[in-house]
Amino acid sequence: MSTTAIATRGLSRRYGTKTALKELELTVEHGEIFGLLGHNGAGKTTTVTLLTTLLEPTSGTATVAGFDVSSDPRNVRANIGYLPENVRLYDNLTMRENLRFFGRLSGVINVDHRIAETLDFLEFTGHENERLSTFSKGMRQRVGIAQAILHLPSVLFLDEPTSGLDPQGVKTLRETIVRMNRELGMTVFMNTHLLSEVTAWATNDEKRGHRHSLRDSQRLPGPPPTHTPGRLSRHDRGVKHHRMVDEPDRHSCLQPSSPGWPDNRT
């Protein structure tokens, strides 16, 4: 059995003459917590939407959980969970009703039992019958995580998961990510522009890394960037990150209008 959870080869996405992602090469092993670092507009969200099959690549290939994102998207979706930066939930429904809806979309058998198990794992019981319109940002984020792991995916994608959270919410989320990785065996792929988010799990100061050119992979048309695009990978007890270096905040990344489940999920 392959030890690779995610692999991309020359993965690219263009919108007409605009290049959002160019020839991305990365590998994530099973059981890793992987952080994709980069400035706003460097192509992080584009990468996740490609790997979760919400967009099709213009060129290049990618496999997730052993399945090709272009030729076998259904099996990719069956094996992944996804928490977008702005999770789309239904405010007029209770937490239980939201999770039932997403669980049935994912084909979860005995969905109420799985909801109970998931909320118990997340230590988030007691709010099942409350409407989401009453939830704080941190509480909504935990509901988003619950819907993403109801079907026990092997790979979990998180897009800027700490955005808008207070310090306690960030701490709780970090602890949850580590538990999902260690106790449920999930590979975690996280987008962020904050180096601190992918180094937060390191338990020592020994840093092993290397830098590798991405051949201008994230640069959009315009003046030469002030930084050389590069790759920085590091392993600290299973934690790994990959840096996408680009002109700081010069270009906004083009994104689909509806990046989340369920409307793009078939």
N, C-alpha and C positions, 0 to 999 in steps of 0.2 A: 504494500500500500504506500502511495506517495506521502511524503511528509510535508508537501507544499499545500498550503491553504489557498493562496492567491498568487498568481503570476501574470505579469504583463510583458509583452514584447512589442515594442514600437507602437504602443497604444496612443492614438491620436484622435482629436475631434476638432473639426472645423465647422464654422457657420458662414457659408459663402467664402469671402476672402479673409475672414477673421479666424485666427487659430486660437482655440481655447486651451488645447493640450497637444503637445507635440512629442511623439516618440518616447513615451514614458516606459521605463524598464524598472520593475521592482519584483521582489519575491518575498512572500510572507509565509513562514512555516507554521504548521499546526501548533496551537498552544501559545503563540506569541501575543503580546500586546504591542501593536504597531501604531506609531504615530506619524501621520503625514503632515509635515510642517511647511508653511509657506505664507507669504504676504497675501492680503486680499487681492484676488485677481490672478493668483499664480496657477490656478487650475485644480485646487483641492476638491471643491464641490463637484466640478466636472468629472474628476476621477471617480468619486463615489457614485455619481449617477450612472456612469458607464459600468462600474463593477456590480451595481445592483440591477442592471438591465433596464433602467429607466431611460437611458439613451443608448443609441447604437454607435459604435466607433466608426469614424470615417475610414480609418485604416489601422492596422495592427491587430493583435489578439490579446485576449485575457481569459484566464480560467479562474473560477472560484469554486472551492470545494470539489475540484476535479471536473467541473463542467464548463464548457465554453459559453461565454456570455452571449455570443452571437448565434450559435447554432443550437444551443440547448438552454435557453433562458428560463424555461419552466423549472428545470431541475436546479438551476442556480437559485431561483426564488424560494424553492422548497427547503433550501439548506441555509438560508441567511435570515438575519433579522436586521432591521434598519430603523434608526432613530434620526430623522432629519433635524436640522438646526431649529426650525420652527415646526414642531410636531403638530399635525393636524388631527385634532380630536373634536368630539361633538359636545359642545357646552350644555346643550339642553338634555343630554343623557347623563345617567349616573356613571360612576366608574365601572361598575359591573356590566352595565349595558354596553359601554364602549368596548370593554374587553371581550364580551361575548361576540360583538360584531366583528372585531378584528380576528378573534380566534376562529370563528367560522369561515372567514375569508381564507385563513391559513389552513383550513381543513383539520383543525384540532378536534380529536375525538374526546368525548366527555369534557366539554369545554369548561363547565362550572368547577369540576374537580381541578383542572389545570389552573384556572384563575385562583382558586384557593391556595394551591401549592406555590404559585408564582408570587402572590402577595405575601405569603408567609416567608418565602425566601428573601424577598425584598424588605421584610419587616415593615410592611405598609398596610396592615389590616385595620379595620374599624371605619373605613371611609367608603366601603363598597356601594352604599346606597345614597351617597351624596352626589349632587350634580357637579359637573366639572366647572360650571360657571362660578362656583364658590372656591375653587382651588387656587393656590398660589403658584407662581412659576416653578418653584421647586417640586411641588406636589404634581403638577402637570408633567414635569420631566420624568418623574417616577412612574406615572401612568404610561408615558411613552416607552419607557424601558420595559415595563410589564408587557405591553402589546408586542414589543419586538422580540421577546424571548418566550412567549407563551408556547410556541411550537418547538422549543428547545433547539434552536439553530446551531450549526457547528461554527458559523462565522457571524459575528455581529459588527455592523457598521454604525459608527457614531459620528455625526457631522457637527462640529463645534459644540460638544455636549455640555460644556460649562457656561455657555453664553447666557448672560443675564442672571446667573445664580449668585446668591449671597455666599459669603465664606463658608457658612455651615452647610449650605447646599452643595458647594464644591467638594467639601470634605466627605459628605455622605456619598456623593456620586463616585468619587475616587475609590472609596472603600467598596462600593457596589461593583465597580468594574473589576477590581482585583478578585473579589469573591466569585463573580461570574467566570472569570478566567480560571481560577484555581479549583473551584468546587464543581462547576458545570463543564469545565474543559473547553470553553468557548475561545476561539481565536477572536481577538478584538482589534478592529481597524478603526482608528480615530483620526479625524481631521481636526487640526487646530492651527492657529497662528501663534500660539504661546508655547515656547520651549518648556516652560515649567510644567505644563500639563502632561508631557510625555516623560519627563524626568521625575515626576512626583512619586513614581512607584519604585525608583531605585533605592536600595537599602544600604549602598556603600558608595564611596567616592571613586572607585576604580572605573575609569572610563576607557573603553577600547573602541576606536572608530576609524573610519577612513573616508576620504573624499574622492568622489568619482564624477567625472563630467557627464551631464545629461545632454550634451550637444545642443545647447540653447533650447531645451525642450519646453520651457515654459514661457519663452519670450514671444510677445506679440509684436506686430509691425510697429516701428517707431525708432527713436534714437537708441544707440547701444546702451545696454543697462550698465549701471555703476557697479554691479556685482557679477562675477562669473557664475553662471548657473552651475550648480553642483549637487552632489549627493553626500550626505553625512549619515552613516549608519552606525548604530551602537547597540550592543547587547548588555543589559544589566539584569540578570536573573529573569530572562525572557522578555524584557522590555526592549523594543527596537524603534528607532525613528528614522525617517527619511525626509530630508529637507529639500524643498523646491524653492530655489533662490531666483528672484526676479526683481525687476524695478519696483521699489516699494510704492504700492497703491497707485500706479500709473494707469492701469487698465482694470475695468470691472469684468469679472468672468461672466460670460453669457450662460444663462441657466434656463431650463424649461420652466414654464409657469407653474406647474404642479409637481414638485419633486418628490412627493410622498405617497404612501399607500393611502387609500386603495385605488384611486381612479386610474393610475397607470399600471395597475397590476392585473394581468390576465393569465 
